[in-house]
Amino acid sequence: MNEQPVGGVAVKAFPVARSETRLLIPALMFIALVVAAVASLGTPLITSVATSFHVSLGSAQWTLTVALLSGAVATPVLGRLGAGPHRRATILATLAVVVAGSALTVLSLPFAWLLVGRAAQGVGLGLTALMMGVARDHLPEERSAAVIALISVVSVIGAGVGYPLAALLAELGGVRAAYGLGLVVTAAALLTAWRSMPAAPEGRSAHVDVAGAVVLAAALFLVLILAGERSLWIRHLAVAAGLAVVAVVLLCVWAVIELRSTTPLVDVRALRHPAVAGANLAMFVGGIGMYLLLTLVTRYAQTPDGAGYGFGLTTFVAGLVLIPFSVLGFVAGKLTPRVRTRIADALLLAGSAVVVGGGFALFAVARSDLADLFVAMGVLGFGVGGFSAAMPGVILAVTPKSETSSAMSFNYVVRSVGYSLGSAVGGLILAAGTGPGHLFPEDSAYTTAALVGIGAMAITTLTSLALALRRSSATNP
């Protein structure tokens, strides 16, 4: 048992026993993987949902958007609750909500109930940061850093795991069977958490800033609407621009509320630290680029060859293209903790951003063969895995242990918004490259989107290098 300072007061932290550690680590990984995979189930099932429920593709798209929205709102709230004494109860209650939502997606209910279920499933995205907090509190320091890095990685590659499985089940048994997978794995995650999650260290307290949560929810709702409804920008540009202004104003109001609150949802003052601000900026811009390439490759793979390009793959086969993404992402996550003993985390961020930029370059110049897409996705996965594994180290190096969940929660909100915007940017570029009367964009539109992605990753690289240079000058005055 050791003592950790929290707000000037020493509190007791209880590392778990060695035998319990062996169980805790896979439990943390499994829960992070499950909530990420289940939240991503909406992506491959959009067409199936539209057909099964007789709704438009735009309405079916909300099965993904509503999960991202609820996850983005729940993440900072759960992060604050996870910083307090009731973290175990918070984890179990959240997983119970996710299981209940999973049940709603399986039952033969109207489309509105499916959206309610998907929103409940999305709440689970907020658990990733709590898993990091558990690891930092209850694992030896030399183990916790590596475990936190892997939690960050599996929360990203979960989409690559869930996509092909959900698509296969949808083809074999329909959309209910695919969502049934979510019910099974979330129930298993709840049982795992009940058996393995330790209580939080003594001496902590946490209060949720309700006003801040409501304003943040409204702002994020507008951001995700603007990111998901691409037709709004094309047909009603003035309305979209007005909503964007409102979203910015709400975010500013939220920042003021947090600065004035004695129990802020997110410690905005900590965000002014150059390392934290720079890391979140890199995550935001990098997230746009990473999800942009993921969107481009999967859409390109499913485009019928009658368009003059593409491979006309089914949803399931297109999902298999994500396997290199998941495998190499996990490999990068395993390698990063070893490499970071020699290379600073910020430099690893920069290097990983360069790798992702390389994936864009490959896609831009070579996509005439299906193998080219597998290579591009493998490169993307390796870059995303390294980036995700290095990111927590940059933020947690200047974050107290008691604020681990809260600090990482905000980073995951930034990531979610970046991913949403990446998908929107891809859709807008491809829409702009679609000629009148044509169903599919010109092949050159994909090249244009890839060049935009290279630009985003260049900005991410420069931001990360600036972080590395600042840290180097601070440690070597």
HUFENQUI-V938380 format. One record per pair of residues at least 24 apart in sequence whose ideal C-beta (glycine too) atoms are under 10 Angstrom apart, sorted by the first residue. I is the first residue (numbers start at 1). J is the second residue. Records with the same first field share a line. If there is no record, write none. Layout:
I=J + J
This chain:
1=201
2=201
3=201 + 203
4=136 + 137 + 201 + 203 + 204 + 400 + 401 + 402
5=400 + 401 + 402
6=83 + 201 + 203 + 204 + 205 + 400 + 401 + 402 + 403
7=203 + 204 + 205 + 400 + 402 + 403
9=203 + 204 + 402
10=203
11=85 + 200 + 201 + 202 + 203 + 204 + 401 + 402
12=201 + 202 + 203
13=136 + 137 + 138 + 200 + 201 + 202 + 203 + 204 + 401 + 402
14=137 + 138 + 198 + 199 + 200 + 201 + 202
15=137 + 138 + 139 + 140 + 141 + 143 + 144 + 198 + 201
16=134 + 137 + 138 + 139 + 140 + 196 + 198
18=140
20=138 + 196 + 198
21=138 + 139 + 140 + 143 + 147
23=192 + 195 + 196
24=131 + 134 + 135 + 138 + 139 + 143 + 147 + 196 + 197 + 198
25=135 + 139 + 143 + 144 + 146 + 147 + 150 + 151 + 196
26=192 + 196
27=131 + 134 + 189 + 192 + 193 + 195 + 196 + 197
28=127 + 128 + 130 + 131 + 132 + 134 + 135 + 138 + 139 + 147 + 148 + 150 + 151 + 154 + 192 + 193 + 196 + 197
29=131 + 135 + 147 + 150 + 151 + 153 + 154 + 155
30=131 + 154 + 185 + 188 + 189 + 192 + 193 + 196
31=91 + 94 + 95 + 124 + 127 + 128 + 130 + 131 + 134 + 151 + 154 + 155 + 186 + 188 + 189 + 190 + 192 + 193 + 196 + 197
32=124 + 125 + 127 + 128 + 129 + 130 + 131 + 132 + 150 + 151 + 152 + 153 + 154 + 155 + 156 + 158 + 189
33=128 + 151 + 153 + 154 + 155 + 157 + 158 + 161 + 162 + 185 + 189
34=95 + 98 + 124 + 127 + 154 + 158 + 161 + 162 + 182 + 184 + 185 + 186 + 187 + 188 + 189 + 190 + 192 + 193
35=71 + 94 + 95 + 98 + 121 + 122 + 123 + 124 + 125 + 126 + 127 + 128 + 131 + 154 + 155 + 158 + 185 + 186 + 189
36=71 + 124 + 125 + 127 + 128 + 154 + 155 + 156 + 157 + 158 + 159 + 160 + 161 + 162
37=124 + 154 + 155 + 157 + 158 + 159 + 160 + 161 + 162 + 163 + 165 + 166 + 181 + 182 + 185 + 186
38=67 + 98 + 99 + 101 + 102 + 105 + 118 + 121 + 122 + 124 + 125 + 158 + 162 + 166 + 179 + 181 + 182 + 183 + 185 + 186 + 189
39=64 + 67 + 68 + 70 + 71 + 98 + 118 + 121 + 122 + 123 + 124 + 125 + 155 + 158 + 159 + 162 + 182 + 416
40=64 + 67 + 68 + 121 + 125 + 158 + 159 + 160 + 161 + 162 + 163 + 166
41=67 + 102 + 105 + 118 + 121 + 159 + 162 + 163 + 165 + 166 + 167 + 169 + 170 + 175 + 178 + 179 + 181 + 182
42=66 + 67 + 68 + 105 + 114 + 118 + 121 + 122 + 162 + 166 + 179
43=67 + 159 + 162 + 163 + 166 + 167 + 294 + 295 + 298 + 315 + 319 + 423
44=159 + 162 + 163 + 164 + 165 + 166 + 167 + 168 + 169 + 170 + 171 + 178 + 298 + 315 + 316 + 318 + 319 + 322
45=105 + 118 + 163 + 166 + 167 + 169 + 170 + 174 + 175 + 178 + 179 + 315
46=175 + 315
47=170 + 175 + 302 + 315
48=166 + 167 + 169 + 170 + 171 + 174 + 175 + 176 + 178 + 179 + 315
49=105 + 111 + 114 + 115 + 118 + 170 + 175 + 178 + 179
50=111 + 175
51=174 + 175
52=111 + 114 + 170 + 174 + 175 + 176
53=110 + 111 + 112 + 114 + 175
54=111
55=111 + 114
58=228 + 229 + 230 + 231
59=111 + 115
60=111 + 114 + 115 + 175
61=228 + 229 + 230
62=111 + 114 + 115 + 118 + 119 + 228 + 229
63=105 + 111 + 114 + 115 + 117 + 118 + 119 + 121 + 122 + 175 + 179
64=118 + 122 + 224 + 228 + 420 + 423
65=115 + 118 + 119 + 122 + 221 + 224 + 225 + 227 + 228 + 229 + 420 + 423
66=114 + 115 + 116 + 117 + 118 + 119 + 120 + 121 + 122 + 224 + 228
67=101 + 115 + 117 + 118 + 119 + 120 + 121 + 122 + 123 + 124 + 125
68=118 + 119 + 122 + 125 + 220 + 224 + 227 + 228 + 416 + 417 + 419 + 420 + 423
69=118 + 119 + 122 + 217 + 220 + 221 + 223 + 224 + 225 + 228 + 416 + 420
70=97 + 101 + 116 + 118 + 119 + 120 + 121 + 122 + 123 + 124 + 125 + 126 + 217 + 220
71=119 + 121 + 122 + 123 + 124 + 125 + 126 + 127 + 128 + 220 + 412 + 413 + 416
72=122 + 125 + 126 + 216 + 217 + 219 + 220 + 221 + 223 + 224 + 412 + 413 + 414 + 415 + 416 + 417 + 420
73=119 + 122 + 123 + 125 + 126 + 213 + 214 + 216 + 217 + 218 + 219 + 220 + 221 + 224 + 413 + 416
74=119 + 120 + 122 + 123 + 124 + 125 + 126 + 127 + 213 + 217 + 409 + 413
75=122 + 123 + 125 + 126 + 127 + 128 + 129 + 130 + 216 + 220 + 266 + 405 + 406 + 408 + 409 + 410 + 411 + 412 + 413 + 414 + 415 + 416
76=126 + 129 + 208 + 209 + 212 + 213 + 216 + 217 + 220 + 258 + 264 + 265 + 266 + 405 + 406 + 409 + 410 + 412 + 413
77=123 + 126 + 208 + 209 + 210 + 212 + 213 + 216 + 217 + 265 + 409
78=123 + 124 + 125 + 126 + 127 + 128 + 129 + 130 + 208 + 405 + 406 + 409
79=126 + 127 + 128 + 129 + 130 + 132 + 133 + 206 + 265 + 266 + 403 + 404 + 405 + 406 + 407 + 408 + 409 + 410 + 411 + 412 + 413
80=206 + 207 + 208 + 209 + 212 + 213 + 263 + 264 + 265 + 266 + 267 + 403 + 405 + 406 + 409
81=126 + 130 + 206 + 207 + 208 + 405 + 406 + 409
82=126 + 127 + 129 + 130 + 131 + 132 + 133 + 134 + 200 + 204 + 206 + 404 + 405 + 406 + 408 + 409
83=129 + 130 + 133 + 200 + 204 + 205 + 206 + 207 + 267 + 400 + 401 + 402 + 403 + 404 + 405 + 406 + 407 + 409
84=200 + 204 + 205 + 206 + 207 + 208 + 402 + 405
85=199 + 200 + 201 + 202 + 203 + 204 + 205 + 206
86=199 + 200 + 204 + 205 + 206
87=130 + 133 + 134 + 137 + 197 + 198 + 199 + 200 + 201 + 204 + 206 + 405
88=130 + 134 + 193 + 194 + 197 + 198 + 199 + 200
89=197 + 199 + 200
90=126 + 127 + 130 + 197 + 200 + 206 + 405
91=126 + 127 + 130 + 131 + 133 + 134 + 189 + 190 + 193 + 194 + 197 + 200
92=190 + 193 + 194 + 197
93=123
94=120 + 123 + 124 + 125 + 126 + 127 + 130 + 190 + 193
95=123 + 124 + 127 + 186 + 187 + 189 + 190 + 191 + 192 + 193 + 194 + 197
96=120 + 186 + 187 + 190 + 193 + 194
97=121 + 123 + 124 + 186 + 190
98=122 + 123 + 124 + 125 + 127 + 182 + 183 + 185 + 186 + 187 + 189 + 190
99=124 + 182 + 183 + 185 + 186 + 187 + 188 + 189 + 190 + 191
100=183 + 186
101=179 + 182 + 183 + 186
102=179 + 180 + 181 + 182 + 183 + 184 + 185 + 186 + 187
103=179 + 180 + 182 + 183 + 186 + 187
104=179 + 183
105=175 + 176 + 178 + 179 + 180 + 182 + 183
106=175 + 176 + 177 + 178 + 179 + 180 + 181 + 182 + 183 + 184
107=176 + 179 + 183
108=176
114=175 + 176 + 179
117=179 + 182 + 183
118=179 + 182
120=186
121=179 + 182 + 183 + 186
122=416
124=182 + 186 + 189
125=155 + 158 + 409 + 412 + 413 + 415 + 416
126=405 + 409 + 412 + 413
127=155 + 189 + 193 + 405 + 409
128=152 + 154 + 155 + 156 + 158 + 405 + 408 + 409 + 411 + 412 + 415
129=155 + 392 + 404 + 405 + 406 + 407 + 408 + 409 + 410 + 411 + 412 + 413
130=193 + 197 + 200 + 404 + 405 + 408 + 409
131=155 + 193 + 197 + 405 + 408
132=392 + 395 + 396 + 404 + 405 + 407 + 408 + 409 + 411 + 412
133=200 + 401 + 402 + 403 + 404 + 405 + 406 + 407 + 408 + 409
134=193 + 196 + 197 + 198 + 200 + 404 + 405
135=392 + 404
136=392 + 396 + 399 + 401 + 402 + 404 + 405 + 408
137=198 + 199 + 200 + 201 + 204 + 401 + 402 + 404 + 405
138=197 + 198 + 199 + 200 + 201
141=401
142=337
143=337
144=396 + 401 + 404
145=336 + 337 + 340 + 341 + 345 + 389 + 392 + 393 + 396 + 397
146=333 + 334 + 336 + 337 + 338 + 340 + 389
147=337
148=337 + 389 + 391 + 392 + 393 + 396 + 404 + 408
149=332 + 333 + 334 + 335 + 336 + 337 + 340 + 345 + 348 + 385 + 386 + 388 + 389 + 390 + 391 + 392 + 393
150=330 + 333 + 334 + 336 + 337 + 385 + 388 + 389
151=333 + 388 + 389 + 392 + 408
152=333 + 336 + 385 + 387 + 388 + 389 + 390 + 391 + 392 + 393 + 408 + 411 + 412 + 415
153=326 + 329 + 330 + 331 + 332 + 333 + 334 + 336 + 381 + 384 + 385 + 386 + 387 + 388 + 389 + 390 + 391
154=326 + 329 + 330 + 333 + 385 + 388
155=388 + 412 + 415
156=287 + 290 + 325 + 326 + 329 + 330 + 333 + 381 + 384 + 385 + 387 + 388 + 389 + 415 + 419
157=322 + 325 + 326 + 327 + 328 + 329 + 330 + 332 + 333 + 381 + 384 + 385 + 388
158=326 + 329
159=291 + 294 + 319 + 322 + 325 + 326 + 329 + 419
160=294 + 319 + 320 + 321 + 322 + 323 + 324 + 325 + 326 + 327 + 328 + 329 + 330 + 377 + 381 + 384
161=319 + 322 + 323 + 325 + 326 + 330
162=319 + 322 + 326
163=294 + 298 + 315 + 316 + 318 + 319 + 320 + 321 + 322 + 323 + 325 + 326
164=315 + 316 + 317 + 318 + 319 + 320 + 321 + 322 + 323 + 326
165=316 + 319
166=315 + 316 + 319
167=314 + 315 + 316 + 317 + 318 + 319 + 320 + 322
168=314 + 315 + 316 + 317 + 319 + 320
169=316
170=315 + 316
171=314 + 315 + 316 + 317
172=316
200=402 + 405
201=401 + 402
203=402
204=401 + 402
205=263 + 402
206=263 + 402 + 405 + 406
207=261 + 262 + 263 + 264 + 265
208=263 + 264 + 265
209=254 + 257 + 258 + 260 + 261 + 262 + 263 + 264 + 265 + 266
210=265
211=253 + 254 + 257 + 258 + 260 + 261 + 265
212=253 + 254 + 255 + 256 + 257 + 258 + 260 + 261 + 263 + 264 + 265 + 266 + 268
213=254 + 257 + 265
214=254 + 257
215=250 + 251 + 252 + 253 + 254 + 255 + 256 + 257 + 258 + 265
216=250 + 251 + 253 + 254 + 255 + 257 + 258 + 265 + 266 + 413
217=250 + 254
218=246 + 247 + 250 + 251 + 253 + 254
219=246 + 247 + 248 + 249 + 250 + 251 + 252 + 253 + 254 + 417
220=247 + 250 + 251 + 254 + 413 + 416 + 417 + 420
221=247 + 250
222=246 + 247 + 248 + 249 + 250 + 251
223=247 + 248 + 250 + 251 + 416 + 417 + 420 + 421 + 424
224=416 + 417 + 420 + 421 + 424
225=420
226=420 + 421 + 424
227=288 + 416 + 417 + 418 + 419 + 420 + 421 + 422 + 423 + 424 + 425 + 427 + 428
228=420 + 423 + 424 + 427
229=424 + 427
230=423 + 424 + 425 + 426 + 427 + 428 + 429 + 430 + 431
231=427 + 428 + 431
233=424 + 427 + 428 + 431
234=427 + 428 + 431 + 432
264=406
265=406 + 409 + 410
266=403 + 406 + 407 + 409 + 410 + 413
267=399 + 400 + 403 + 406 + 407 + 410
268=410
270=395 + 398 + 399 + 400 + 403 + 406 + 407 + 410
271=407 + 410 + 411 + 414
273=395 + 398 + 399
274=398 + 466 + 467 + 470 + 471 + 474
275=345 + 346 + 394 + 395 + 396 + 397 + 398 + 399 + 467 + 470 + 471 + 474
276=394 + 395 + 396 + 397 + 398 + 399 + 407 + 410 + 411 + 467
277=463 + 467
278=346 + 349 + 394 + 395 + 463 + 464 + 466 + 467 + 468 + 470 + 471
279=345 + 346 + 349 + 390 + 391 + 392 + 393 + 394 + 395 + 396 + 397 + 398 + 407 + 411 + 414 + 463 + 464 + 467
280=391 + 394 + 395 + 407 + 410 + 411 + 413 + 414 + 415 + 418 + 463
281=414 + 459 + 460 + 463 + 464 + 466 + 467
282=346 + 349 + 350 + 352 + 353 + 387 + 390 + 391 + 394 + 414 + 418 + 459 + 460 + 461 + 462 + 463 + 464 + 465 + 466 + 467
283=349 + 387 + 388 + 391 + 394 + 395 + 410 + 411 + 412 + 413 + 414 + 415 + 417 + 418 + 460 + 463
284=411 + 413 + 414 + 415 + 417 + 418 + 419 + 421 + 456 + 459 + 460 + 463
285=353 + 414 + 418 + 421 + 422 + 455 + 456 + 457 + 458 + 459 + 460 + 461 + 462 + 463
286=349 + 352 + 353 + 356 + 383 + 384 + 387 + 388 + 391 + 414 + 415 + 418 + 422 + 456 + 457 + 459 + 460 + 461 + 463 + 464
287=384 + 387 + 414 + 415 + 416 + 417 + 418 + 419 + 420 + 421 + 422 + 456 + 460
288=417 + 418 + 419 + 420 + 421 + 422 + 423 + 424 + 425 + 426 + 452 + 453 + 456 + 457 + 459 + 460
289=353 + 356 + 357 + 359 + 360 + 380 + 383 + 384 + 418 + 422 + 425 + 452 + 453 + 454 + 455 + 456 + 457 + 458 + 459 + 460
290=352 + 353 + 356 + 359 + 360 + 380 + 381 + 383 + 384 + 387 + 388 + 415 + 418 + 419 + 422 + 453 + 456 + 457 + 460
291=384 + 415 + 416 + 418 + 419 + 420 + 421 + 422 + 423 + 424 + 425 + 426 + 453
292=356 + 360 + 418 + 419 + 421 + 422 + 423 + 424 + 425 + 426 + 427 + 429 + 449 + 450 + 452 + 453 + 456 + 457
293=325 + 356 + 357 + 359 + 360 + 362 + 363 + 376 + 377 + 379 + 380 + 383 + 384 + 422 + 426 + 449 + 450 + 453 + 454 + 456 + 457
294=321 + 322 + 325 + 359 + 377 + 380 + 381 + 384 + 419 + 422 + 423 + 426
295=419 + 422 + 423 + 424 + 425 + 426 + 427 + 430 + 449 + 453
296=360 + 363 + 364 + 367 + 373 + 376 + 422 + 426 + 429 + 430 + 445 + 446 + 447 + 449 + 450 + 453
297=321 + 322 + 325 + 359 + 363 + 367 + 372 + 373 + 374 + 376 + 377 + 380 + 446 + 450
298=322 + 325 + 373 + 377
299=426 + 427 + 430 + 440 + 441 + 446 + 449
300=363 + 367 + 372 + 373 + 376 + 430 + 441 + 443 + 446 + 449
301=367 + 370 + 373 + 374 + 377
303=439 + 440 + 441 + 443 + 446
304=439 + 440
306=439 + 440
307=438 + 439 + 440 + 441 + 442 + 443
308=440 + 442 + 443
309=367 + 368 + 440 + 441 + 442 + 443 + 444 + 446
310=367 + 440 + 443 + 446
311=367 + 369 + 370 + 373
313=370 + 373
317=370
318=373
320=374 + 377
321=370 + 373 + 374 + 376 + 377 + 378
322=374 + 377 + 380 + 381
323=374 + 377 + 378 + 381
324=373 + 374 + 375 + 376 + 377 + 378 + 379 + 380 + 381 + 382
325=359 + 374 + 376 + 377 + 378 + 379 + 380 + 381 + 382 + 383 + 384 + 385
326=377 + 378 + 381 + 384 + 385
327=377 + 378 + 381 + 382 + 385
328=355 + 377 + 378 + 379 + 380 + 381 + 382 + 383 + 384 + 385 + 386
329=377 + 378 + 380 + 381 + 382 + 383 + 384 + 385 + 386 + 387 + 388 + 389
330=381 + 382 + 385 + 389
331=378 + 381 + 382 + 385 + 386
332=381 + 382 + 383 + 384 + 385 + 386 + 387 + 388 + 389 + 390
333=381 + 382 + 384 + 385 + 386 + 387 + 388 + 389 + 390
334=385 + 389
335=382 + 385 + 386 + 389
336=385 + 386 + 387 + 388 + 389 + 390 + 393
337=389 + 390 + 393
339=386 + 389 + 390
340=386 + 389 + 390 + 393
343=390 + 468
344=390 + 393 + 394 + 397 + 464 + 467 + 468 + 471 + 472 + 475
345=389 + 390 + 391 + 392 + 393 + 394 + 395 + 396 + 397 + 464 + 467 + 468 + 471
346=390 + 391 + 393 + 394 + 397 + 463 + 464 + 465 + 466 + 467 + 468 + 469 + 470 + 471 + 472
347=390 + 464 + 465 + 467 + 468 + 469 + 471 + 472
348=386 + 387 + 389 + 390 + 391 + 393 + 394 + 464 + 468
349=386 + 387 + 388 + 389 + 390 + 391 + 393 + 394 + 460 + 461 + 463 + 464 + 465 + 467 + 468
350=387 + 390 + 460 + 461 + 462 + 463 + 464 + 465 + 466 + 467 + 468
351=383 + 386 + 387 + 390 + 461 + 464 + 465
352=382 + 383 + 384 + 385 + 386 + 387 + 388 + 389 + 390 + 391 + 457 + 460 + 461 + 464
353=383 + 384 + 386 + 387 + 456 + 457 + 458 + 459 + 460 + 461 + 462 + 463 + 464 + 465
354=383 + 386 + 457 + 458 + 460 + 461 + 464
355=379 + 380 + 381 + 382 + 383 + 384 + 385 + 386 + 387 + 457
356=380 + 381 + 382 + 383 + 384 + 386 + 387 + 453 + 454 + 456 + 457 + 460 + 461
357=383 + 450 + 453 + 454 + 455 + 456 + 457 + 458 + 460 + 461
358=382 + 383 + 454 + 457
359=383 + 384 + 450 + 453 + 454 + 457
360=449 + 450 + 451 + 452 + 453 + 454 + 455 + 456 + 457
361=450 + 451 + 453 + 454 + 457
362=450
363=446 + 447 + 449 + 450 + 453 + 454
364=446 + 447 + 448 + 449 + 450 + 451 + 453 + 454
365=447 + 450
367=443 + 446 + 447 + 450
368=443
376=450
380=453
383=457
387=457 + 460 + 464
388=415
390=464
391=415 + 464
394=464 + 467 + 468 + 471
397=471
398=471
418=456
421=456
422=452 + 453 + 456
425=449 + 452 + 453 + 456
426=450 + 452 + 453
428=452
429=453
